[in-house]
Amino acid sequence: MQLSENSLSIVFENYRQDQAAIGLPLLAAAQGQRTVAWRDGEAISAARFLTHVQEIAAQLPPAATAVNLCEDRYAFLVAFCAIALRGQANLLPSSRAPQAVAEVMAAHPGCYALGEALPEVPPAHFRHLPGLLVTPASATDFEVPFIPADQVVAVGYTSGSTGVPKGNAKTWASFNASTAGNLRMLHAEVGAGFEVVATVPPQHMYGMEMSVLLPLLDAAGVHAGRPLFPADVAAALAEVPAPRVLVTTPVHLRALIESGVAMPPIAAIVSATAPMPVELAQAAETRYGAPLLEVFGSTETCVIASRRAAADEPWTLYDGVQLHPQPDGTQVRAPQLEQPMTLADIVTLHDAGRRFRLCGRHSDMLEIAGKRASLGDLTRRLQAIPGVQDGVVFQHDGGDALGVQRVAALAVAPGLDEQSIVEALRRAVDPVFLPRPLKLVEALPRNETGKLPRAALLELLDARS
């Protein structure tokens, strides 16, 4: 018997609703003794973790949403799951700055905030997460709760690097789908049963995927800290057993290499949030003897592809992901997306559409006097000038008398002057794309993941020297 297309659609929809009703487990690889996290050198079992989750969930107030401000990664994990277990959604602002938190809370009336430490400026309706250091005295039966597949468990906000932060809802089913791709990538390189140390905050979608969802949805453990300085990263790696996966960013990785601090053996390095220079990737693989896996994604889509940056490979799409170039970017279809989504990235497809190369972002493409360039390429050339430690090229707000949007630049370059940097750039780019002005600064206003919010760049550019 052959079903009509309409009948097949009804069958699929009924199946989807059944799955949503049944739900998906909060914790995969559900053995009570398996390690979920490492905190202060101690392994925290799945059984102990779930007891903490249930205790916190019982104390949460009724609400639809809650801002998860926990800095300790284990506290974040507990709060994330407790909030979800109560049928609420975790709000993940682009930063923990009071204004950013206040803006997110204003967009979700009735929400509250939760954290393990009292902020200097506590947001409205802040609740303190009780201490988690003491193992619960009562021994409870180990039973993994289920979360409805279609429940929104998180709303992640973009970084604001291209404008105003925007919220993106994530269901438990979509997180399960996107994590499957990350697990296939990591299992192919290091096998199962690895431990994660991350330098990125869990509130960022990259940090969420690589340091929160991995220990929840695989037999992986995560270090509770967020080490930033090289010695702290080395100490955190030493506190977890091999095989170790270091989750970081190009900015953090460059600092690790330049510090010369020795690291325990690393099985793989994962990087995102900014383009990985080939030279930096090669230096990292040589120094640490581990593959550097660069992942590509966004807050809107989660990770959809990966590559070995050291070999300057094209990006390989995860299973089930399709890209469709559009005039204003690239349409993405992926298992974790209910509807296709268009990103501003411009790509060229290769190998029957299974691989791609980035050509820049639609918003980054410049056209002045009939000539074209990208802000990403101009930034790369600025950073390549000897003596420039960091730098960025970006567009002014508004245009000149002819309506042309000129570019500006900020550079960290002790020992150099602005004119010498401009002259070095003149040898690398067309004169129409030379930044006016180029301003020397002590440091760029990078956020916790190394990104540069546009508002902060404009503020620094306009500030008096």
N, C-alpha and C positions, 0 to 999 in steps of 0.2 A: 504493500500500500504506500503510495507516494503522497506526502503531505504538500498542500499548497504553500506558497510563500507566506500567506496570511496565517495559516495554521502553525507554520514553523515559528513565526514571530510570537504567536500566543504561547507556544510551548516554551520558547526562550524566556519570555517575560515571566511566566509562572515559575520557571526554574530560578530566575534571578530573585524573585520575591521570596521563594522558599529559602534560598541561601541567606538572604537578608534576615529572615525570621530566625533561622538556625543560629546565625552568627559565626564569628571566627574566634579562635582562642586568643586570649590576651598574651599568652606566653607559649611559644613553640618549644620543641625539644624539652618536653615537660617532665623532666626527672627532678624530684625534689632536692637532690643534692648537687645538681649541676650549678656551676658558678655563673651568676648573672653580672656581678660587679666586684671590683676590688677597691676597698676603701681603707686607707691607713695601713696598707700591707695585709689586710685581712680579706679572705674570700667570703662573699655574701651569697648564700645558696638561694635557689629559686623558692624554696619553702619559706625561708626567712623574709625574702623580698615580698612574696605575696601576703604574708602576715602584716608587714608594714603597710602595704597598699590598702588592705582591708581596714586596718585601724585608722588610717588617714581618711579614707573614703567615708567612714562612719561619722567623721567630725566636720565634713564640709557642709556649708549652708546650701539651701536650695537656690539654684540659679541655672541659667542656660549656658553661661560661659565664665571662664576664670583665666586671669593673666598669670601664666606660670613664670615667676621671676627667679626660680631657684638657680643658683650658680654652681653649687656642688652637683655633679652629674648624677650621683645616686639619688640625691634628694629630688632632682628634676624627674628622674625615672619614676620614683614613687609617686610624686605629685601628678605627673602625666597620666599614669595608670589609674590613680585614685579618682581624678577628675573624669576620665573616660568611663570608669566603672559606675559613676553617679549619673551617667547619661549626659554629661556636660562636655563642652569643647574647650581645649586649651588655646588661649590666645597667645600668639607669639609675636610680640612687637619687634621691629627691626633693631631696637636697642633697648637697654634698661634705663635710658635717660628719662628723667621725670616727664618731660614734655611728650616724648614718644609714647610712653605708657599712658599718659593722660588722654592723648588723642585716640588711642585704641579703645580705652575704657569708655570714652564719650560716644564712640560708634557702637558700643554694645551696652545699652542701659541695663542696669541691674546686675552687672558682673562684679566680681570681687577679684582681689589679687592675692597670690600665695607665694611665700618665700621662706627659706630656711634661715635667712638673716634679715634683720631689720634695716631697710634702706635709710640713707641719710634723710631723704625726703619721702616718707611712706606715702604711697598712693591711697586714694580713698578706698575704704572697705578692705584694708590689708589684713590678712590673716597669717599668723606666724606658724610655720610648719614645726611641729614638736620634734625634739631630738630623736635621732635614729640610730644612736650608737649602741643602745642596750638591746640585746636580743630579747624578744617578747618571751615572758616566762611561760605562758600557756602554749602547750604543744597542740596545734590544730591539725586536722587532716589536710593533706595536700590535695587541693582540688583547684584546677585552673578555671577561672571564670571565662565566659564568652562575651564578646562585644558584638552587637548587631552590625552586620557588614556595611550597611548604608548609614551608620551613625557618623556624623561629623565629629571627629575626635580632636581636630586642630584647625586653626586658622592662622596660616603663616603670612607674615607681611614682608613685602619686598624691601630691599635695602634703601631705596630712595636714590640710588646712584644715577637714575635717569629721570627723576622727578619725585612726585609725592608717593610714599609707600602705599601699596594696595594689598588688601586682604585676599587670601586664597584658601578656600575651604578644602579640607582633606578628610575623606571618609576612611574608616578602618579597612575597607576592602581596597581602596586605592593605595594605601600605604603597604598593604600586603603585596599588591601587584608590583609596585615600583621596587620594593625590597627584593623581590625574587630576581630581578635583573642584577642588582648589586651583588647578591649572593652568588649567582652564577659566575660573575667576573672574579670575585675573590676566591671562591672555591677552586677555580681553574688555576689560580696562581699559588695559593698557599694551602689549599685543602680546607677541611672543616675543623672546627674547634680552635680558632685563633682568638687572640686577645687584642683589644683595641685601646690605643692611647690617642686622644684627640686634643688638638690645640685650639679648636673652634668651639664656640658656645653651642649648647644644645638648642637654643631658641632659633638659630639660623637653620633653614631647611636642609642645608648640606650637613650641618652638625646633627640635626634630627635624624637624617637618613643613615649616617655612618656611625653614630655613637649612641643612639637611642633605639632605633628600630632593629639594628643588627643584634644586640643582646636580647631583645624581646622576641624576635622571629627567627633566631638561629641559635646554635649551641656556641655562642660567643660570649665572652666576658668583656666588660669595659672598665677602664680606670675611672674613678670618681672625680678626679681632678681635671683642671684645665690649665696645664703647665704652659707658660709662655717663654720664660728665659731658657736658654739651652741647657743649663745645669739642671733645671727643674724637669725638662723633657727627658733628659737622661735618667734622672732619678725615678720618674714615673714609669719609664720603660723597664727599669730594673725591678720594679715592684710587681710586674706581671710575668708569668711564664711564657716561654716561646710556644708557638710562633706568634710574633708580635706584628701588628699592623699599625702604622703611624698615620693618622688622619690629620692633614695640615693644609697650609696654603703656600703659594710661592713666596710671600713676604716672610712668613715664619721659617720656611725651608732655607731661604737665603741666609737668614740670621744664624740658623743652626750650623750651616756649612762654614760661614765666615768665622764663627766662634772657635772652631777647632776642638770643641768638647767631644770626647769619645762617647759613642752610643753603644748600648748593648745590641746584640744581633737583631736585625729587623728583617722580617719576611717580605714585607711590601710597604710601599709608601703610597698613600692616596692624596691627590691634590685637586682643589677646585677653587672657585670664587674669582679667579683672575687667570689670564692666559699664562701658561708655563713656558718660559723661554727654553729653547732647545739646549742651550749651553748650561742652564741651571739644572735641567733634568739630567743631562749627562754627568754633570759634577756630582749630583746626588747619588746616582746609581754607582758611580765609581767609588765615592766615599763610603757608602753604606752597604754596597754589595747586594742591593735589593731592587726589584723592578719598581719604577715609578709609574703609577696608574693615574692618569689624568681623567677625570670624569666631567661630562658635559650635561648640564641641566639648568633648571631655573626653579624659583619658588612656585611658579605656575605649573610646571610639568614634572618636577622631581628629575632625577638623573635618567637620561635616555640613551647615553652612549659613553664609550670610554676609548682610550688609546694609550700607546706607549709614546710619551712626548719626546723621549730621548732619541727615538728613531724618526721623529717628525712624521709619524704615520697619520693617514686619514683617520677620522673618528669612525668606529664601528658601532652601529646601532644595536641596542638590546633587542632581544627576541620580541616580535610583535609590534615594534615601533616602525612607523613609516613617516617619511618627510615629503612634503609637496611644496616646492618653491612657489612663492607668490610675489606679486609686484612690490609689496611692502614688507616682505620677510619670508618666513617659512612656516607652513602649516604642519602641525605635529599631530599624529594619531598614535596613541599608545594604550596598552592595556589598563593603565591607571587613570585614563582620561575618559569621562563619560561622553564628552563632545570634543571634536578637534579644536586645537588651540593654535593661534598664530603668534610666533615669536618674531622679534625684530631682526633676528640674525639672517644674514644672506649666506647661502651655501651653494656649493656645486656637488652634485651627486655622482657617485662612482660605484663600480661593481654592482650593476643592476639595482642601484638604490640602497644597498646595504651599508655603504660607507659614504662619508662626505667630508668635504673640507670647508672650513669657515672662511668667508671673504670679508667679514665685518658685520656691523649692525646697520640696519636701515637708518637708525637715528644718528649713527656715527659717520655716515657717508657725507662728504663735503663736495660741493661743486662751486668753484669760484673762477670767474673768467673762462668758463668752458673747460676747466680742468677738474679732475676728480681725485680725491684722496680719502683716507679714513682716519678718524681720530685714533683708532687703535694702532695703526701703523706709525702715525706721527709720534705717539707716545713711546712706542718701541724704539724709534730712532733717537728720541730725546734720552731715554734711559741708557742707550748704548754709548753715549758720549763719555769718554774717559773722564773720571772725576765726578760724574753725576751719580749720586747714590740712589736717588729716587726722583720721579718726575711724572707729570701728567699734562696732556694737552686736551683742552676742552673748549666748547663754544661759549662766547659771551651770550648774555640775554639780549635780545633785540639785535638790530643791525646798524650799519653805518648809514651815511647820508643816501647811499644808493640802495639800501635795503639788504646789503650783503652781510651775513653773519660771520664776523671775523673770529679767529681762534686766539686763545690765551694759553699760557702755560705757567705752571708752578714747578720749581726745581729745588731739590736739596743737593747742594754742591759746594761744600766747604772748600775754600781755596780757589774757586772760580768766580768770575764776575759775569754779569748778565750778558754783556756784549760778546764775550768769548764763546758763550754757549750758543748765542744766536748765530755767530759766524760758523761754528761747527755744524749747526743745523742747516745753514745755507748751502753747505757742501753736500747735504744728504736729501734735501727736499726742494720742491719748486718754491721760489720766492713768495708766490701768492699765499702759501700755507705757513709762512713764518709767523709764529705767535706774536701778537701785539696786544698787551705787553707779555714779556716773560719776566716773572718775579722770583727772586731767590727767597726761600723760606727755610726755617730750621727743621720743619717736619711737615709732612702732608697729613691732613686730617682723616687718616684711615680709621675705619671702625674695627670692631672686634674680629672681623673676618678679612680685614685688609682692603675692603672696598672703600670707595671715595664718594660719599653722598654729595650730590651736585650742590645743594644749598651750602654745605660747608666749604666747598671749593670757591664758590662765588663770594662768600663772606671773607675768606682768607685773601682772595684777590683784591677785594675792595678795602681791606684793612690797611691802615697807614703803616709804613715801615718803621 
